[in-house]
Amino acid sequence: MALTETVPVPCPCCGEVIDVLVDCSLGDQTYVEDCFVCCQPLVLTVSVDPGTGQPAVDAMPENA
């Protein structure tokens, strides 16, 4: 299991796929990060599978 993983996530605002760097050692987490393409704030919800350590990321606009 890697401590960090890069996860491709489609931006819900502009539709571009952005790479999100996830620190898997923190487990499940929610935080705000700007889209690297359109600069809109996104709420990223990260869930880390406890068995495999693989992260899944869901992105929503902060102002939705």
Residue pairs with C-beta under 8 A, 6 or more apart in sequence:
1 24
1 52
1 53
2 24
2 53
3 23
3 24
3 25
4 21
4 22
4 23
4 24
5 21
5 22
5 24
5 54
5 55
6 19
6 20
6 21
6 22
7 19
7 20
7 22
7 55
7 56
7 57
8 17
8 18
8 19
8 20
9 17
9 18
9 19
9 20
9 44
9 57
9 58
9 59
10 16
10 17
10 18
10 59
11 17
11 18
11 35
11 37
11 38
11 40
11 42
11 59
12 42
12 59
12 60
12 61
12 64
13 35
13 38
13 40
13 42
13 61
14 35
14 37
14 38
14 40
16 35
16 37
16 38
18 35
18 36
18 37
20 33
20 44
20 57
20 59
22 46
22 48
22 55
22 57
24 48
24 53
24 55
26 48
27 48
28 46
28 47
28 48
29 45
29 46
30 43
30 44
30 45
30 46
31 43
31 44
31 46
32 41
32 42
32 43
32 44
32 62
33 41
33 42
33 44
34 40
34 41
34 42
35 41
35 42
40 61
40 62
41 61
41 62
41 63
42 59
42 60
42 61
42 62
43 59
43 60
43 61
43 62
44 57
44 58
44 59
45 57
45 58
45 59
45 60
46 55
46 56
46 57
47 55
47 56
48 54
48 55
48 56
49 55
49 56
